[in-house]
């Protein structure tokens, strides 16, 4: 390790408290999907404190609609994009180096139900190495880590040859079309990028799943329960479709081998790395009435290894539902309605043999003192926009923690320090350091 890199690492170690303080402010800035502005205002202030000039913009849905990665996210349909902005700031390099972007999303999922928490989700609380609060691990902690990495480079007088862009985006939790996709279409297309999602160093996130949501509305015939024989139970008919889709879930997992990075992330995923699940069920209006309508919502996900497109998966789901309809006289005459909504994304996989991967893995192993592991492929991630549509190598490099999307979320502070060290080292090696000669 060079003396310059050692000095940067030492600065990061010495300024852990400042990073935690900044992260606490970011957590306190409540930023649910569709209401991300408070956190973005914190980021604007931070970028300006570095002497950078932030680029602040609202996504334009009309400009994004023709992109193959576009879909209307749930926050977009509810809020639109007015007043919801992305932020980017670039430190220009001295020339002759490769460019890099450090990116993260500021939106967090709701902490509800609040009675499941043992502490205030909007105020950080530290216990040993754990820092609790909504967004500490997913993923404001990762943002705080690369903010400290940039601060360390500046404080240590490291001049990078390549441009370094700092970027915070909106609505990743709902699909990211107004966030990272908007940034790429605005022209922020570096030679490589890092998104500091909590992959859990020394594990690096290399993949995301294709994800789609769909809704099935089944029609029956409502009647008083005393005359059930005159009605048609929509719940019973919906259950037939549910069982067929559960069979499809099992069949798909038998057809496709387990995706190893997914099992690396969750050993329990063995046998279920492609998935189809019922997520909500709504039926009935009165206890003394046979339900005349039932609505089910599902999520289907698949890793990049299946080689499927969204159209392939959609067709298989529709064929499965149709098979139930074909075998049922009532459903044949009163077919269910299928609506695709919300998430509609392709899977991706980061090229672990790329030049950028070599820089990432070398710095990770140097900081962590152990071999790099790979994970991913179960959930949708913003990295797909870079890797799949623009051929920009982009892994997830982030901290360890637990409770994301649940109660008592926390991040391990020591892993934030490690994340900052890795990212700073990658920036130096990838962008190049101007030694002034």
C-alpha beads as a LAMMPS data file, in Angstrom:
LAMMPS data file: protein, C-alpha beads

437 atoms
436 bonds

1 atom types
1 bond types

-500.0 500.0 xlo xhi
-500.0 500.0 ylo yhi
-500.0 500.0 zlo zhi

Masses

1 110.0

Atoms # bond

1 1 1 0.000 0.000 0.000
2 1 1 1.330 3.427 -0.929
3 1 1 2.037 6.042 1.721
4 1 1 -0.633 8.227 0.118
5 1 1 -3.290 5.533 0.432
6 1 1 -2.214 4.797 4.003
7 1 1 -2.692 8.460 4.881
8 1 1 -6.199 8.407 3.387
9 1 1 -7.085 5.279 5.361
10 1 1 -5.757 6.825 8.550
11 1 1 -7.849 9.949 7.997
12 1 1 -10.940 7.784 7.580
13 1 1 -10.221 5.943 10.830
14 1 1 -9.677 9.211 12.690
15 1 1 -12.936 10.746 11.446
16 1 1 -15.381 7.962 12.231
17 1 1 -17.294 10.189 14.651
18 1 1 -17.862 12.842 12.011
19 1 1 -19.214 10.212 9.640
20 1 1 -21.638 8.968 12.297
21 1 1 -22.761 12.530 13.012
22 1 1 -23.438 13.130 9.324
23 1 1 -25.285 9.822 9.004
24 1 1 -27.441 10.777 11.991
25 1 1 -28.484 13.984 10.236
26 1 1 -29.259 12.048 7.091
27 1 1 -31.396 9.525 8.998
28 1 1 -33.309 12.341 10.712
29 1 1 -34.181 13.726 7.274
30 1 1 -37.226 11.551 6.687
31 1 1 -37.235 10.521 3.047
32 1 1 -39.887 7.995 2.132
33 1 1 -40.418 7.187 -1.575
34 1 1 -42.095 10.184 -3.139
35 1 1 -40.945 12.444 -0.298
36 1 1 -37.163 12.324 -0.690
37 1 1 -36.470 16.065 -0.601
38 1 1 -35.399 16.405 3.076
39 1 1 -32.497 14.002 2.600
40 1 1 -31.535 15.539 -0.727
41 1 1 -31.321 18.945 0.956
42 1 1 -28.839 17.471 3.438
43 1 1 -26.774 16.139 0.525
44 1 1 -26.827 19.477 -1.294
45 1 1 -25.467 21.205 1.805
46 1 1 -22.757 18.567 2.168
47 1 1 -21.642 18.802 -1.446
48 1 1 -21.509 22.578 -1.208
49 1 1 -19.385 22.297 1.933
50 1 1 -16.767 20.553 -0.245
51 1 1 -16.779 23.499 -2.635
52 1 1 -18.671 21.509 -5.258
53 1 1 -21.521 22.891 -7.339
54 1 1 -24.483 20.497 -7.143
55 1 1 -26.549 19.731 -10.197
56 1 1 -30.136 19.465 -8.974
57 1 1 -32.879 18.293 -11.319
58 1 1 -36.338 16.756 -11.440
59 1 1 -36.739 13.665 -13.614
60 1 1 -38.721 14.049 -16.826
61 1 1 -40.974 11.038 -17.372
62 1 1 -41.661 11.975 -20.991
63 1 1 -37.951 11.860 -21.797
64 1 1 -37.562 8.461 -20.131
65 1 1 -40.618 6.589 -21.446
66 1 1 -38.954 5.107 -24.511
67 1 1 -36.050 3.646 -22.540
68 1 1 -36.167 -0.171 -22.240
69 1 1 -35.600 0.115 -18.490
70 1 1 -38.487 2.521 -17.891
71 1 1 -41.716 1.781 -16.097
72 1 1 -44.065 3.938 -14.071
73 1 1 -43.037 3.513 -10.451
74 1 1 -45.606 3.583 -7.687
75 1 1 -44.300 6.905 -6.246
76 1 1 -44.414 8.428 -9.705
77 1 1 -48.060 7.481 -10.196
78 1 1 -48.884 8.877 -6.751
79 1 1 -46.667 11.967 -6.587
80 1 1 -45.294 12.654 -10.056
81 1 1 -41.757 14.076 -10.204
82 1 1 -42.384 17.740 -9.442
83 1 1 -40.378 18.771 -6.390
84 1 1 -38.557 15.426 -6.267
85 1 1 -34.980 15.889 -7.321
86 1 1 -31.741 14.053 -7.885
87 1 1 -28.417 15.585 -6.963
88 1 1 -24.976 15.144 -8.504
89 1 1 -21.683 16.969 -8.043
90 1 1 -18.453 16.338 -9.939
91 1 1 -14.864 17.002 -8.887
92 1 1 -13.040 17.385 -12.172
93 1 1 -9.831 15.411 -12.518
94 1 1 -6.529 16.835 -13.623
95 1 1 -6.731 14.846 -16.855
96 1 1 -5.678 11.535 -18.299
97 1 1 -7.592 9.293 -15.872
98 1 1 -10.739 7.202 -15.918
99 1 1 -13.955 8.595 -14.447
100 1 1 -15.892 7.140 -11.527
101 1 1 -19.301 7.775 -9.956
102 1 1 -20.208 7.084 -6.332
103 1 1 -23.959 6.694 -6.089
104 1 1 -26.646 5.951 -3.540
105 1 1 -30.383 6.304 -3.050
106 1 1 -31.751 8.480 -0.255
107 1 1 -35.252 6.994 -0.097
108 1 1 -36.056 4.557 2.707
109 1 1 -39.008 2.272 3.325
110 1 1 -41.571 3.128 5.965
111 1 1 -40.686 2.127 9.531
112 1 1 -44.295 1.040 10.157
113 1 1 -45.427 -0.617 12.319
114 1 1 -43.712 1.660 14.781
115 1 1 -44.640 -0.491 17.774
116 1 1 -42.291 -3.166 16.421
117 1 1 -39.321 -0.855 17.099
118 1 1 -37.634 -0.612 20.472
119 1 1 -36.336 2.894 19.637
120 1 1 -37.199 5.948 17.528
121 1 1 -36.505 4.970 13.886
122 1 1 -35.741 8.578 12.908
123 1 1 -33.086 9.137 15.586
124 1 1 -29.867 7.171 15.511
125 1 1 -28.806 5.345 18.650
126 1 1 -25.425 3.698 19.062
127 1 1 -24.817 0.543 21.049
128 1 1 -21.269 -0.702 20.693
129 1 1 -20.551 -1.132 17.009
130 1 1 -24.209 -0.919 16.037
131 1 1 -25.861 2.306 14.930
132 1 1 -29.659 1.971 14.885
133 1 1 -32.137 3.958 12.778
134 1 1 -34.167 3.756 9.578
135 1 1 -31.819 3.848 6.624
136 1 1 -28.611 3.261 8.565
137 1 1 -27.876 0.146 6.538
138 1 1 -30.222 0.603 3.541
139 1 1 -28.600 2.742 2.414
140 1 1 -27.785 6.081 3.972
141 1 1 -24.888 4.425 5.773
142 1 1 -23.242 3.596 2.467
143 1 1 -23.685 7.193 1.331
144 1 1 -22.070 8.464 4.541
145 1 1 -19.159 6.086 3.869
146 1 1 -18.381 7.453 0.419
147 1 1 -18.883 11.005 1.642
148 1 1 -16.120 10.300 4.191
149 1 1 -13.999 8.683 1.467
150 1 1 -14.253 11.852 -0.626
151 1 1 -13.548 14.017 2.413
152 1 1 -10.411 11.976 3.112
153 1 1 -9.130 12.371 -0.448
154 1 1 -9.648 16.118 -0.222
155 1 1 -8.103 16.463 3.231
156 1 1 -5.052 14.441 2.216
157 1 1 -4.506 16.503 -0.906
158 1 1 -5.079 13.631 -3.323
159 1 1 -5.622 14.938 -6.843
160 1 1 -7.322 12.378 -9.045
161 1 1 -6.634 12.325 -12.773
162 1 1 -10.148 11.209 -13.638
163 1 1 -13.425 12.929 -12.819
164 1 1 -15.177 11.789 -9.634
165 1 1 -18.954 12.248 -9.421
166 1 1 -20.923 12.086 -6.172
167 1 1 -24.584 11.291 -6.765
168 1 1 -27.712 10.732 -4.687
169 1 1 -30.929 9.602 -6.315
170 1 1 -34.587 8.988 -5.564
171 1 1 -37.096 6.092 -5.540
172 1 1 -34.755 3.088 -5.705
173 1 1 -37.071 1.261 -3.348
174 1 1 -39.752 1.517 -6.034
175 1 1 -37.546 0.752 -9.027
176 1 1 -35.259 3.741 -9.548
177 1 1 -36.479 4.944 -12.946
178 1 1 -36.637 8.541 -11.759
179 1 1 -33.287 8.158 -10.023
180 1 1 -30.281 6.402 -11.525
181 1 1 -31.903 6.013 -14.941
182 1 1 -32.624 9.728 -14.994
183 1 1 -29.024 10.484 -14.028
184 1 1 -27.655 8.290 -16.812
185 1 1 -29.956 9.900 -19.346
186 1 1 -28.862 13.327 -18.083
187 1 1 -25.340 12.423 -19.144
188 1 1 -23.760 11.028 -15.977
189 1 1 -22.093 8.073 -17.684
190 1 1 -18.731 7.400 -16.031
191 1 1 -16.223 4.722 -16.994
192 1 1 -17.266 2.840 -13.848
193 1 1 -19.509 3.342 -10.840
194 1 1 -20.045 2.097 -7.306
195 1 1 -23.379 1.954 -5.518
196 1 1 -22.840 1.558 -1.789
197 1 1 -25.730 -0.816 -1.120
198 1 1 -25.180 -3.006 1.981
199 1 1 -23.597 -6.006 0.266
200 1 1 -21.659 -6.644 3.493
201 1 1 -17.912 -6.391 2.942
202 1 1 -15.895 -8.494 2.187
203 1 1 -18.824 -9.597 0.053
204 1 1 -19.409 -7.544 -3.098
205 1 1 -22.823 -7.355 -4.733
206 1 1 -22.666 -8.442 -8.364
207 1 1 -26.230 -9.117 -9.499
208 1 1 -29.880 -8.211 -9.283
209 1 1 -33.065 -10.029 -10.183
210 1 1 -35.640 -9.358 -12.811
211 1 1 -38.767 -8.297 -10.928
212 1 1 -42.406 -7.806 -11.918
213 1 1 -45.608 -7.182 -10.001
214 1 1 -49.015 -8.335 -11.174
215 1 1 -52.580 -8.254 -9.881
216 1 1 -55.255 -10.893 -10.507
217 1 1 -58.900 -9.962 -9.982
218 1 1 -61.274 -12.932 -9.841
219 1 1 -65.031 -12.513 -10.216
220 1 1 -67.581 -14.696 -8.462
221 1 1 -71.252 -14.206 -7.657
222 1 1 -72.133 -12.635 -4.341
223 1 1 -75.037 -13.943 -2.322
224 1 1 -76.157 -14.348 1.290
225 1 1 -74.238 -17.112 3.034
226 1 1 -77.564 -18.813 3.808
227 1 1 -77.995 -19.290 0.067
228 1 1 -74.417 -20.136 -0.777
229 1 1 -75.736 -22.574 -3.371
230 1 1 -76.957 -19.583 -5.415
231 1 1 -73.581 -17.874 -5.499
232 1 1 -70.030 -18.478 -6.675
233 1 1 -67.261 -18.002 -4.118
234 1 1 -64.607 -15.720 -5.652
235 1 1 -62.153 -16.721 -2.923
236 1 1 -62.420 -20.379 -3.852
237 1 1 -61.842 -19.592 -7.525
238 1 1 -58.917 -17.317 -6.655
239 1 1 -57.422 -20.090 -4.545
240 1 1 -57.308 -22.351 -7.594
241 1 1 -55.227 -19.753 -9.411
242 1 1 -53.024 -19.263 -6.366
243 1 1 -52.303 -23.001 -6.170
244 1 1 -51.427 -23.127 -9.869
245 1 1 -48.979 -20.243 -9.443
246 1 1 -47.454 -21.936 -6.395
247 1 1 -46.940 -25.023 -8.574
248 1 1 -45.284 -22.787 -11.160
249 1 1 -42.970 -21.429 -8.467
250 1 1 -41.870 -24.956 -7.583
251 1 1 -41.540 -26.030 -11.206
252 1 1 -39.382 -23.037 -12.097
253 1 1 -37.003 -23.790 -9.256
254 1 1 -36.746 -27.393 -10.395
255 1 1 -36.099 -26.251 -13.954
256 1 1 -33.365 -23.720 -13.140
257 1 1 -30.275 -24.414 -11.077
258 1 1 -29.689 -22.327 -7.979
259 1 1 -28.003 -19.007 -8.659
260 1 1 -24.851 -19.206 -6.565
261 1 1 -24.519 -15.508 -5.601
262 1 1 -28.065 -15.641 -4.209
263 1 1 -27.266 -18.676 -2.088
264 1 1 -24.043 -16.976 -0.981
265 1 1 -26.171 -14.115 0.310
266 1 1 -28.822 -16.321 1.896
267 1 1 -28.019 -20.027 2.309
268 1 1 -31.733 -20.514 2.933
269 1 1 -32.342 -19.502 -0.703
270 1 1 -31.166 -22.913 -1.911
271 1 1 -33.973 -24.357 -3.989
272 1 1 -35.715 -21.006 -4.337
273 1 1 -33.504 -18.548 -6.212
274 1 1 -36.238 -17.881 -8.738
275 1 1 -39.425 -16.966 -6.958
276 1 1 -43.110 -16.217 -7.318
277 1 1 -45.067 -15.163 -4.257
278 1 1 -48.514 -13.974 -3.250
279 1 1 -48.077 -10.666 -1.454
280 1 1 -51.636 -9.534 -0.734
281 1 1 -55.195 -10.883 -0.834
282 1 1 -58.355 -8.833 -0.630
283 1 1 -61.875 -10.265 -0.654
284 1 1 -65.222 -10.024 1.066
285 1 1 -67.256 -7.134 2.402
286 1 1 -69.570 -8.751 4.974
287 1 1 -69.456 -11.892 7.104
288 1 1 -72.894 -13.003 5.904
289 1 1 -72.061 -12.623 2.230
290 1 1 -70.297 -14.943 -0.215
291 1 1 -67.456 -12.878 -1.760
292 1 1 -68.264 -11.765 -5.282
293 1 1 -64.731 -10.574 -6.007
294 1 1 -61.204 -11.442 -4.857
295 1 1 -57.986 -9.628 -5.714
296 1 1 -54.510 -11.080 -5.351
297 1 1 -51.174 -9.339 -5.887
298 1 1 -47.983 -11.209 -6.690
299 1 1 -44.279 -10.583 -7.140
300 1 1 -42.246 -12.710 -9.528
301 1 1 -38.451 -12.575 -9.527
302 1 1 -35.709 -14.366 -11.413
303 1 1 -31.886 -14.192 -11.468
304 1 1 -29.825 -13.401 -14.594
305 1 1 -28.792 -17.050 -14.971
306 1 1 -32.231 -18.108 -16.274
307 1 1 -31.699 -16.095 -19.440
308 1 1 -35.332 -15.006 -19.464
309 1 1 -36.779 -11.712 -20.586
310 1 1 -39.690 -9.994 -18.904
311 1 1 -41.838 -11.079 -21.835
312 1 1 -40.840 -14.726 -21.285
313 1 1 -41.799 -14.651 -17.626
314 1 1 -44.996 -12.726 -18.239
315 1 1 -46.100 -15.258 -20.868
316 1 1 -45.472 -18.182 -18.516
317 1 1 -47.521 -16.586 -15.741
318 1 1 -50.391 -15.816 -18.101
319 1 1 -50.331 -19.340 -19.534
320 1 1 -50.534 -20.769 -16.005
321 1 1 -53.539 -18.630 -15.137
322 1 1 -55.168 -19.512 -18.447
323 1 1 -54.734 -23.224 -17.738
324 1 1 -56.923 -22.804 -14.651
325 1 1 -59.497 -20.833 -16.619
326 1 1 -59.627 -23.508 -19.310
327 1 1 -60.442 -26.189 -16.712
328 1 1 -63.176 -24.224 -14.925
329 1 1 -66.542 -23.532 -16.532
330 1 1 -67.280 -20.453 -14.387
331 1 1 -63.861 -18.888 -14.950
332 1 1 -64.136 -19.693 -18.637
333 1 1 -67.301 -17.597 -18.793
334 1 1 -66.043 -14.991 -16.296
335 1 1 -62.277 -14.770 -16.913
336 1 1 -60.086 -13.090 -14.293
337 1 1 -58.413 -9.780 -15.024
338 1 1 -54.613 -9.649 -14.917
339 1 1 -52.870 -6.303 -14.514
340 1 1 -49.117 -5.723 -14.512
341 1 1 -48.130 -2.746 -12.376
342 1 1 -45.199 -1.214 -10.510
343 1 1 -41.849 -2.979 -10.684
344 1 1 -40.944 -4.261 -14.143
345 1 1 -37.205 -4.776 -14.393
346 1 1 -34.600 -6.884 -16.128
347 1 1 -31.895 -8.763 -14.194
348 1 1 -28.204 -7.909 -14.431
349 1 1 -24.812 -9.338 -13.555
350 1 1 -21.579 -7.404 -12.974
351 1 1 -18.632 -8.719 -14.987
352 1 1 -16.281 -10.121 -12.345
353 1 1 -13.537 -10.467 -14.968
354 1 1 -13.566 -6.787 -15.932
355 1 1 -10.667 -4.431 -15.254
356 1 1 -12.779 -2.523 -12.751
357 1 1 -13.630 -5.714 -10.884
358 1 1 -9.917 -6.336 -10.451
359 1 1 -9.458 -2.915 -8.840
360 1 1 -12.479 -3.436 -6.574
361 1 1 -11.442 -6.911 -5.453
362 1 1 -7.819 -5.915 -4.828
363 1 1 -8.819 -3.013 -2.592
364 1 1 -11.455 -5.058 -0.790
365 1 1 -9.018 -7.840 0.007
366 1 1 -6.375 -5.328 1.097
367 1 1 -8.726 -3.588 3.552
368 1 1 -10.520 -6.692 4.796
369 1 1 -7.605 -9.114 4.854
370 1 1 -9.726 -11.872 3.351
371 1 1 -10.989 -13.113 0.014
372 1 1 -13.882 -11.383 -1.720
373 1 1 -17.270 -13.102 -1.856
374 1 1 -20.079 -12.555 -4.369
375 1 1 -23.766 -12.026 -3.648
376 1 1 -26.979 -10.877 -5.303
377 1 1 -29.684 -11.931 -7.668
378 1 1 -32.733 -12.029 -5.389
379 1 1 -33.876 -8.397 -5.436
380 1 1 -33.996 -5.578 -7.969
381 1 1 -31.156 -3.063 -7.735
382 1 1 -30.168 0.255 -9.347
383 1 1 -26.915 -1.313 -10.548
384 1 1 -28.863 -2.915 -13.404
385 1 1 -29.187 0.415 -15.204
386 1 1 -25.415 0.836 -15.422
387 1 1 -24.489 -2.762 -16.185
388 1 1 -27.329 -3.887 -18.446
389 1 1 -28.164 -0.821 -20.497
390 1 1 -24.944 1.225 -20.626
391 1 1 -22.202 -1.384 -20.186
392 1 1 -20.755 0.584 -17.267
393 1 1 -19.229 -1.818 -14.705
394 1 1 -20.968 -1.222 -11.377
395 1 1 -20.913 -3.425 -8.270
396 1 1 -22.389 -2.917 -4.818
397 1 1 -19.778 -2.116 -2.182
398 1 1 -21.297 -1.515 1.197
399 1 1 -21.493 -2.185 4.922
400 1 1 -22.809 -4.960 7.114
401 1 1 -25.940 -4.666 9.216
402 1 1 -29.447 -5.985 9.632
403 1 1 -33.092 -4.957 9.852
404 1 1 -33.393 -3.341 6.428
405 1 1 -37.122 -3.023 5.643
406 1 1 -37.815 -4.169 9.200
407 1 1 -37.709 -2.982 12.799
408 1 1 -34.560 -1.928 14.686
409 1 1 -32.497 -1.530 11.522
410 1 1 -28.798 -1.064 12.231
411 1 1 -25.430 -0.774 10.541
412 1 1 -22.055 -1.860 11.894
413 1 1 -20.001 1.322 12.195
414 1 1 -16.713 -0.534 11.712
415 1 1 -17.981 -1.761 8.345
416 1 1 -18.786 1.814 7.314
417 1 1 -15.140 2.677 7.974
418 1 1 -14.069 -0.334 5.906
419 1 1 -16.437 0.678 3.116
420 1 1 -14.984 4.183 3.049
421 1 1 -11.448 2.791 2.854
422 1 1 -12.291 0.444 0.000
423 1 1 -14.072 3.142 -1.985
424 1 1 -11.289 5.682 -1.475
425 1 1 -8.714 3.132 -2.604
426 1 1 -10.743 2.195 -5.670
427 1 1 -11.061 5.874 -6.614
428 1 1 -7.305 6.349 -6.362
429 1 1 -6.423 3.246 -8.364
430 1 1 -9.137 3.580 -10.989
431 1 1 -9.038 7.335 -11.595
432 1 1 -5.291 7.592 -11.059
433 1 1 -3.449 9.949 -8.763
434 1 1 -1.705 13.018 -10.132
435 1 1 1.706 13.112 -8.476
436 1 1 2.436 16.552 -9.899
437 1 1 5.301 15.465 -12.083

Bonds

1 1 1 2
2 1 2 3
3 1 3 4
4 1 4 5
5 1 5 6
6 1 6 7
7 1 7 8
8 1 8 9
9 1 9 10
10 1 10 11
11 1 11 12
12 1 12 13
13 1 13 14
14 1 14 15
15 1 15 16
16 1 16 17
17 1 17 18
18 1 18 19
19 1 19 20
20 1 20 21
21 1 21 22
22 1 22 23
23 1 23 24
24 1 24 25
25 1 25 26
26 1 26 27
27 1 27 28
28 1 28 29
29 1 29 30
30 1 30 31
31 1 31 32
32 1 32 33
33 1 33 34
34 1 34 35
35 1 35 36
36 1 36 37
37 1 37 38
38 1 38 39
39 1 39 40
40 1 40 41
41 1 41 42
42 1 42 43
43 1 43 44
44 1 44 45
45 1 45 46
46 1 46 47
47 1 47 48
48 1 48 49
49 1 49 50
50 1 50 51
51 1 51 52
52 1 52 53
53 1 53 54
54 1 54 55
55 1 55 56
56 1 56 57
57 1 57 58
58 1 58 59
59 1 59 60
60 1 60 61
61 1 61 62
62 1 62 63
63 1 63 64
64 1 64 65
65 1 65 66
66 1 66 67
67 1 67 68
68 1 68 69
69 1 69 70
70 1 70 71
71 1 71 72
72 1 72 73
73 1 73 74
74 1 74 75
75 1 75 76
76 1 76 77
77 1 77 78
78 1 78 79
79 1 79 80
80 1 80 81
81 1 81 82
82 1 82 83
83 1 83 84
84 1 84 85
85 1 85 86
86 1 86 87
87 1 87 88
88 1 88 89
89 1 89 90
90 1 90 91
91 1 91 92
92 1 92 93
93 1 93 94
94 1 94 95
95 1 95 96
96 1 96 97
97 1 97 98
98 1 98 99
99 1 99 100
100 1 100 101
101 1 101 102
102 1 102 103
103 1 103 104
104 1 104 105
105 1 105 106
106 1 106 107
107 1 107 108
108 1 108 109
109 1 109 110
110 1 110 111
111 1 111 112
112 1 112 113
113 1 113 114
114 1 114 115
115 1 115 116
116 1 116 117
117 1 117 118
118 1 118 119
119 1 119 120
120 1 120 121
121 1 121 122
122 1 122 123
123 1 123 124
124 1 124 125
125 1 125 126
126 1 126 127
127 1 127 128
128 1 128 129
129 1 129 130
130 1 130 131
131 1 131 132
132 1 132 133
133 1 133 134
134 1 134 135
135 1 135 136
136 1 136 137
137 1 137 138
138 1 138 139
139 1 139 140
140 1 140 141
141 1 141 142
142 1 142 143
143 1 143 144
144 1 144 145
145 1 145 146
146 1 146 147
147 1 147 148
148 1 148 149
149 1 149 150
150 1 150 151
151 1 151 152
152 1 152 153
153 1 153 154
154 1 154 155
155 1 155 156
156 1 156 157
157 1 157 158
158 1 158 159
159 1 159 160
160 1 160 161
161 1 161 162
162 1 162 163
163 1 163 164
164 1 164 165
165 1 165 166
166 1 166 167
167 1 167 168
168 1 168 169
169 1 169 170
170 1 170 171
171 1 171 172
172 1 172 173
173 1 173 174
174 1 174 175
175 1 175 176
176 1 176 177
177 1 177 178
178 1 178 179
179 1 179 180
180 1 180 181
181 1 181 182
182 1 182 183
183 1 183 184
184 1 184 185
185 1 185 186
186 1 186 187
187 1 187 188
188 1 188 189
189 1 189 190
190 1 190 191
191 1 191 192
192 1 192 193
193 1 193 194
194 1 194 195
195 1 195 196
196 1 196 197
197 1 197 198
198 1 198 199
199 1 199 200
200 1 200 201
201 1 201 202
202 1 202 203
203 1 203 204
204 1 204 205
205 1 205 206
206 1 206 207
207 1 207 208
208 1 208 209
209 1 209 210
210 1 210 211
211 1 211 212
212 1 212 213
213 1 213 214
214 1 214 215
215 1 215 216
216 1 216 217
217 1 217 218
218 1 218 219
219 1 219 220
220 1 220 221
221 1 221 222
222 1 222 223
223 1 223 224
224 1 224 225
225 1 225 226
226 1 226 227
227 1 227 228
228 1 228 229
229 1 229 230
230 1 230 231
231 1 231 232
232 1 232 233
233 1 233 234
234 1 234 235
235 1 235 236
236 1 236 237
237 1 237 238
238 1 238 239
239 1 239 240
240 1 240 241
241 1 241 242
242 1 242 243
243 1 243 244
244 1 244 245
245 1 245 246
246 1 246 247
247 1 247 248
248 1 248 249
249 1 249 250
250 1 250 251
251 1 251 252
252 1 252 253
253 1 253 254
254 1 254 255
255 1 255 256
256 1 256 257
257 1 257 258
258 1 258 259
259 1 259 260
260 1 260 261
261 1 261 262
262 1 262 263
263 1 263 264
264 1 264 265
265 1 265 266
266 1 266 267
267 1 267 268
268 1 268 269
269 1 269 270
270 1 270 271
271 1 271 272
272 1 272 273
273 1 273 274
274 1 274 275
275 1 275 276
276 1 276 277
277 1 277 278
278 1 278 279
279 1 279 280
280 1 280 281
281 1 281 282
282 1 282 283
283 1 283 284
284 1 284 285
285 1 285 286
286 1 286 287
287 1 287 288
288 1 288 289
289 1 289 290
290 1 290 291
291 1 291 292
292 1 292 293
293 1 293 294
294 1 294 295
295 1 295 296
296 1 296 297
297 1 297 298
298 1 298 299
299 1 299 300
300 1 300 301
301 1 301 302
302 1 302 303
303 1 303 304
304 1 304 305
305 1 305 306
306 1 306 307
307 1 307 308
308 1 308 309
309 1 309 310
310 1 310 311
311 1 311 312
312 1 312 313
313 1 313 314
314 1 314 315
315 1 315 316
316 1 316 317
317 1 317 318
318 1 318 319
319 1 319 320
320 1 320 321
321 1 321 322
322 1 322 323
323 1 323 324
324 1 324 325
325 1 325 326
326 1 326 327
327 1 327 328
328 1 328 329
329 1 329 330
330 1 330 331
331 1 331 332
332 1 332 333
333 1 333 334
334 1 334 335
335 1 335 336
336 1 336 337
337 1 337 338
338 1 338 339
339 1 339 340
340 1 340 341
341 1 341 342
342 1 342 343
343 1 343 344
344 1 344 345
345 1 345 346
346 1 346 347
347 1 347 348
348 1 348 349
349 1 349 350
350 1 350 351
351 1 351 352
352 1 352 353
353 1 353 354
354 1 354 355
355 1 355 356
356 1 356 357
357 1 357 358
358 1 358 359
359 1 359 360
360 1 360 361
361 1 361 362
362 1 362 363
363 1 363 364
364 1 364 365
365 1 365 366
366 1 366 367
367 1 367 368
368 1 368 369
369 1 369 370
370 1 370 371
371 1 371 372
372 1 372 373
373 1 373 374
374 1 374 375
375 1 375 376
376 1 376 377
377 1 377 378
378 1 378 379
379 1 379 380
380 1 380 381
381 1 381 382
382 1 382 383
383 1 383 384
384 1 384 385
385 1 385 386
386 1 386 387
387 1 387 388
388 1 388 389
389 1 389 390
390 1 390 391
391 1 391 392
392 1 392 393
393 1 393 394
394 1 394 395
395 1 395 396
396 1 396 397
397 1 397 398
398 1 398 399
399 1 399 400
400 1 400 401
401 1 401 402
402 1 402 403
403 1 403 404
404 1 404 405
405 1 405 406
406 1 406 407
407 1 407 408
408 1 408 409
409 1 409 410
410 1 410 411
411 1 411 412
412 1 412 413
413 1 413 414
414 1 414 415
415 1 415 416
416 1 416 417
417 1 417 418
418 1 418 419
419 1 419 420
420 1 420 421
421 1 421 422
422 1 422 423
423 1 423 424
424 1 424 425
425 1 425 426
426 1 426 427
427 1 427 428
428 1 428 429
429 1 429 430
430 1 430 431
431 1 431 432
432 1 432 433
433 1 433 434
434 1 434 435
435 1 435 436
436 1 436 437
